Amino acid sequence: MDLLDKVNDEVELNREDMVAFMRDLIRIPGESCQEKEVIKRIEEEMKKVGFNDVFIDPLGNILGKVGSGKRIIGYDAHVDTVGVGDPEEWKWDPYEGKIENDVIYGRGATDQLGAMVSMVYAGQAISRLGLHEEFTLYFVGSVQEEDCDGLCWNYIINENKIIPELVVITEPTNLNIYRGHRGRIEMKVTTSGVSCHASAPERGENSVYRMAPIIEKVEELNPRIKDDKFLGKGTIAVTHITNETPSLNAVPNKTTIYLDRRLTAGEDRELALGQVRDAVKEAGQEAEVEILQYEKPSYTGLVYPMEKYYPTWVVEEDHHVIKSAVKAYRHIFNEDPYVDKWTFSTNGIAIMGLHGIPCIGFGPGNEVYAHSVNEQVPVGHLVKACIFYSIYPHYL
């Protein structure tokens, strides 16, 4: 019996346990900074299936360790989810863990609890079959990704001092191999005015009116932003507006717009900041342009600040981590993989973007269902992802 047959048999034995674990995770609400109960359930499962070391770090990430070899490999699944939005838009209870026609539905099914299930049972298969001799493998359930992607791995690398040679990012890829995505930067622009009674607006300076031409110039940036053959085009969008005003009968004295700037290849924080500052000047206004800071406490109460700049990253197609993933895919599925990129952002912005550690993407579920009221993952995807995670290190 060859390696693939052994892994297939091992994973198939655990199919029902994987389904039960998946449904349990969906039943536990776990938005960013509220993941404690989800982490506890993952800890329980990791210990049950035989991980030789399971620990929760001070930020709240859970790390299951398999093996003690010199080569360190990481697997990452963030375990926080977004909220459900309007419950009336759902056709079923988003926290039920409904299963129908071998598909599991609910909040987090696609993004990204399904991959956590596949990872845990891959750890079990690797351990039972002795596939870890030269490796130390960390299976990470990371926190706060939906709020601030990358912060969790900044902590793991900087504070836990775990530095893998590569990390498998298990965000949904529809079982394809991904090798990068655009970065992003979150900024705010603030104009100041002078408040006065709205019955005599000429006595003051309206900060909204000062902001209006800036918004126009920001929108005019879009056609000029760089395009990239692989990653696609950079973009900028106003996503939120706030005002400071004494009352609804007063001219506002401060207006702030929030910007989401997607960064394609070759774009960075200085370029993006410069473009927005130039837009302010073109509008003939004065305004403060800043990068947002993330300083929310994790569910453990720890605050680990991070600037909300998330660099673009790409691993070249001829890099050995991609070539080895392609080779493993061909062996497992007997066909050539589709190699692509994510539309959205992942923890790779810190792992590869900030720290230069190569990443590959392979995950169950289709990203089109992420954050939607139809969030779902096929059971077959959980099984296939588990097999891939189990075998991939063998090809490195």
C-alpha positions in Angstrom: 0.0 0.0 0.0 1.5 3.4 -1.0 1.5 6.6 1.0 -1.6 8.0 -0.7 -3.6 4.8 0.0 -2.6 4.9 3.6 -3.6 8.5 4.0 -6.9 8.0 2.2 -7.8 5.1 4.4 -6.8 7.0 7.6 -8.8 10.1 6.6 -11.9 8.1 5.5 -12.0 6.5 8.9 -12.5 9.9 10.4 -15.0 11.3 8.0 -17.9 11.2 10.5 -15.8 12.7 13.3 -14.8 15.5 11.0 -18.4 16.3 10.2 -19.4 16.3 13.8 -16.5 18.5 14.7 -17.3 20.9 11.9 -21.0 21.2 13.0 -19.9 21.8 16.6 -17.6 24.7 15.6 -20.4 26.4 13.6 -22.7 26.2 16.6 -20.3 28.3 18.7 -20.5 32.0 17.7 -16.9 33.4 17.5 -16.6 36.8 16.0 -13.2 38.6 16.3 -12.1 39.1 19.9 -14.8 36.7 21.0 -13.2 33.3 20.0 -12.6 31.9 23.4 -15.2 29.1 23.3 -14.2 28.2 19.7 -10.6 27.9 20.8 -11.6 25.7 23.8 -13.5 23.3 21.4 -10.5 23.1 19.1 -8.2 22.4 22.0 -10.5 19.5 23.1 -10.4 18.0 19.6 -6.7 18.3 19.2 -6.1 16.5 22.4 -8.6 13.9 21.6 -6.9 13.0 18.2 -3.5 12.8 19.8 -1.5 16.0 19.2 1.7 15.6 21.2 1.6 19.3 22.3 -1.3 21.8 22.3 -1.0 25.3 23.7 -2.8 28.6 23.7 -0.6 31.7 23.5 -1.2 35.0 25.4 -3.0 36.5 22.4 -5.3 33.5 22.3 -4.1 31.6 19.2 -4.1 27.9 19.5 -1.2 25.9 18.3 -1.2 22.1 17.9 2.3 20.6 17.5 3.2 17.4 15.7 6.7 16.1 15.5 10.1 17.4 16.6 12.1 17.6 13.4 14.4 20.4 12.4 12.2 21.6 9.5 9.4 23.8 10.8 6.1 24.0 8.7 3.1 26.0 9.7 -0.6 25.5 8.8 -2.9 28.5 9.4 -6.7 28.7 9.7 -8.2 31.8 11.4 -11.1 30.7 13.6 -12.9 34.0 14.0 -15.9 34.8 11.8 -17.9 37.8 10.8 -21.3 38.4 12.2 -24.5 37.1 10.6 -25.9 40.4 9.6 -29.7 40.4 9.3 -30.9 37.0 10.5 -34.0 37.3 8.3 -31.8 37.0 5.2 -30.7 33.5 6.2 -32.8 30.5 5.0 -31.6 28.5 8.0 -30.1 29.1 11.5 -26.6 30.4 10.8 -25.4 28.6 14.0 -27.2 25.3 13.4 -24.5 23.6 11.4 -27.1 22.3 9.0 -26.0 19.4 6.7 -27.9 18.6 3.5 -26.7 16.6 0.5 -23.2 16.2 2.0 -22.8 20.0 2.3 -22.5 21.8 5.7 -24.0 25.3 6.0 -23.6 28.1 8.5 -21.5 31.0 9.6 -17.8 30.1 9.3 -18.3 27.1 7.1 -16.3 28.6 4.2 -14.4 31.2 6.1 -12.7 29.4 7.7 -13.7 26.7 10.2 -13.8 24.0 7.6 -10.1 24.3 7.0 -9.5 24.0 10.8 -11.3 20.7 10.8 -9.2 19.4 7.9 -6.0 20.6 9.6 -6.7 18.9 12.9 -7.4 15.6 11.3 -4.4 16.0 9.0 -2.3 16.3 12.2 -3.8 13.1 13.4 -3.0 11.3 10.1 0.6 12.6 10.0 1.2 11.5 13.6 -0.4 8.0 13.2 1.4 7.3 9.9 4.7 8.6 11.1 5.0 11.2 8.3 6.6 13.9 10.4 10.1 12.5 11.1 12.1 15.5 9.7 9.4 18.0 10.6 7.9 20.0 13.4 4.4 20.9 12.2 2.4 23.7 13.8 -1.4 23.6 13.1 -2.6 27.1 14.1 -6.0 28.3 14.9 -5.5 32.1 14.7 -7.6 34.9 16.1 -8.7 38.4 15.1 -8.0 37.9 11.4 -11.4 39.3 10.4 -10.6 42.5 12.3 -6.9 42.8 11.5 -5.4 40.1 9.2 -1.8 39.3 10.0 -1.8 40.5 13.6 -2.0 36.9 14.9 1.1 35.8 12.9 3.0 39.0 13.8 2.5 37.8 17.4 3.4 34.2 16.6 6.6 35.2 14.8 7.7 38.1 17.0 6.7 36.9 20.4 6.4 33.1 20.2 9.5 33.0 18.1 8.1 30.4 15.8 9.6 30.9 12.3 8.5 28.3 9.8 10.2 27.7 6.5 6.8 28.0 4.9 3.1 28.3 5.9 0.1 26.7 4.3 -2.7 29.2 4.3 -5.9 27.3 4.4 -8.3 30.1 3.4 -10.9 28.9 0.8 -9.4 28.2 -2.6 -12.0 25.7 -3.9 -9.3 23.1 -3.6 -7.0 25.1 -6.0 -3.5 26.2 -5.3 -3.1 29.9 -4.6 0.2 31.9 -4.5 -0.6 35.4 -3.5 -3.1 38.3 -3.3 -3.2 42.1 -3.4 -2.4 44.0 -0.2 -4.3 46.8 1.3 -4.0 49.8 3.5 -6.7 51.5 5.6 -6.4 55.2 5.9 -8.5 58.1 7.2 -8.6 61.7 5.9 -9.8 64.5 8.3 -10.9 68.0 7.5 -11.4 70.6 10.2 -13.8 73.6 10.2 -15.5 76.0 12.5 -18.8 75.1 14.0 -21.7 77.6 14.2 -25.5 77.6 14.3 -26.9 76.1 11.2 -29.3 79.0 10.9 -26.4 81.2 9.9 -23.8 78.8 8.3 -21.8 81.8 6.9 -20.5 82.4 10.4 -18.6 79.1 10.4 -16.6 76.8 8.1 -18.3 73.5 7.2 -15.9 70.6 7.4 -18.2 68.5 5.1 -17.9 71.1 2.3 -14.1 71.0 2.7 -14.2 67.2 2.4 -16.5 67.0 -0.7 -13.9 68.0 -3.3 -11.4 65.6 -1.6 -13.8 62.7 -2.1 -14.1 63.6 -5.8 -10.3 63.6 -6.2 -10.0 60.3 -4.4 -12.5 58.7 -6.8 -10.5 60.1 -9.7 -7.5 58.2 -8.6 -9.0 54.8 -9.6 -8.4 55.0 -13.3 -4.8 55.9 -12.7 -4.0 53.1 -10.2 -1.6 50.4 -11.4 -2.8 47.2 -12.9 -0.9 43.8 -12.7 -1.2 40.9 -15.0 -1.5 38.3 -12.2 -2.8 40.2 -9.2 -5.1 42.6 -11.0 -5.7 46.3 -10.5 -5.2 48.3 -7.4 -8.3 50.2 -6.2 -9.4 52.9 -3.7 -12.8 53.4 -2.1 -14.4 55.6 0.5 -16.0 53.1 2.9 -17.2 55.3 5.9 -17.8 58.9 6.8 -18.1 60.5 10.3 -18.8 64.0 11.5 -18.2 65.9 14.7 -20.9 68.5 15.3 -22.5 69.9 18.4 -26.0 69.1 17.1 -28.1 68.5 14.0 -28.7 72.2 14.0 -25.0 73.1 13.9 -22.3 73.2 11.1 -19.9 70.3 11.6 -16.4 71.2 12.7 -14.7 67.9 11.8 -15.3 65.4 9.0 -13.4 62.1 8.5 -13.6 59.7 5.6 -12.2 56.2 5.8 -10.4 54.7 2.8 -9.8 51.1 1.7 -6.9 51.1 -0.7 -6.1 47.7 -2.4 -2.5 47.4 -3.4 -1.3 45.5 -6.4 2.2 44.4 -7.2 4.8 47.2 -6.8 2.6 49.4 -4.6 3.3 50.1 -1.0 2.3 52.3 1.9 4.4 55.4 0.8 2.9 55.3 -2.7 -0.7 55.0 -1.4 -0.2 57.7 1.2 1.4 60.0 -1.3 -1.5 59.6 -3.8 -4.1 60.5 -1.2 -2.1 63.5 0.0 -1.7 64.7 -3.6 -5.5 64.3 -4.1 -6.0 66.6 -1.1 -3.7 69.2 -2.6 -5.5 68.9 -6.0 -8.7 69.5 -4.2 -7.3 72.8 -2.9 -7.9 71.7 0.7 -6.0 71.1 3.9 -6.5 67.7 5.6 -4.7 65.2 7.8 -4.0 61.8 6.1 -3.2 58.9 8.5 -2.9 55.1 8.4 -5.3 53.5 10.9 -4.0 51.7 13.9 -5.6 48.5 15.4 -5.5 48.4 19.2 -8.5 46.2 20.2 -7.9 43.7 23.0 -8.1 40.0 22.1 -10.4 37.7 24.0 -7.6 37.2 26.5 -7.5 40.9 27.2 -4.1 41.4 25.5 -3.7 44.4 23.2 -1.1 43.9 20.5 -1.1 47.1 18.3 -0.6 46.9 14.6 -0.6 49.5 11.8 -3.3 48.7 9.3 -0.9 48.3 6.4 -1.1 44.9 4.8 1.6 44.4 2.1 1.0 42.7 -1.2 2.6 39.3 -1.6 3.3 36.8 -4.4 5.3 33.6 -4.5 6.7 33.0 -7.9 5.2 30.0 -9.8 8.7 28.4 -10.1 9.4 28.6 -6.3 9.9 25.2 -4.8 7.0 25.5 -2.4 4.6 26.0 -5.3 6.2 23.3 -7.5 6.1 20.8 -4.6 2.4 21.7 -4.0 1.7 21.1 -7.7 3.5 17.8 -7.6 1.5 16.7 -4.5 -1.8 17.8 -6.1 -1.1 15.7 -9.2 -0.3 12.7 -7.1 -3.4 13.0 -5.0 -6.0 14.1 -7.6 -4.5 12.7 -10.8 -4.9 16.0 -12.6 -3.1 19.4 -13.0 -4.1 22.0 -10.4 -5.4 25.5 -11.2 -2.9 27.9 -9.7 -4.3 31.3 -8.9 -4.7 34.0 -6.2 -7.3 35.2 -3.7 -9.5 38.3 -4.3 -9.5 39.1 -0.6 -6.7 39.4 1.9 -5.3 36.7 4.3 -2.8 36.3 7.1 -0.2 36.0 4.3 0.2 39.8 4.5 2.2 39.3 7.7 3.7 35.9 7.1 5.0 36.6 3.6 4.3 40.3 3.2 6.0 41.5 6.4 8.3 38.6 7.3 9.2 37.1 4.0 8.2 33.5 4.8 6.8 31.8 1.7 3.2 30.7 1.7 1.0 28.5 -0.4 -2.8 28.6 -0.4 -5.0 25.5 -0.4 -8.3 25.3 1.3 -11.8 23.8 1.3 -14.8 25.8 0.2 -15.3 28.4 -2.5 -14.5 32.0 -1.5 -17.6 33.3 -3.3 -19.6 32.0 -0.2 -17.3 33.8 2.4 -19.3 36.3 4.5 -22.5 35.4 2.7 -25.8 34.1 3.9 -25.2 30.9 1.8 -21.9 30.1 3.6 -21.2 26.4 3.1 -18.5 23.7 2.6 -18.9 20.3 1.0 -17.9 17.4 3.2 -15.8 16.1 0.3 -13.7 19.3 0.4 -13.0 18.7 4.1 -11.7 15.2 3.3 -9.7 16.2 0.2 -8.1 19.1 2.0 -7.2 16.9 4.9 -5.5 14.4 2.5 -3.5 17.3 0.9 -2.4 18.7 4.2 -1.2 15.2 5.3 0.8 14.5 2.2 2.2 17.9 1.2 5.2 17.9 3.5 6.3 14.6 1.9 7.0 16.6 -1.3 9.1 19.4 0.3 
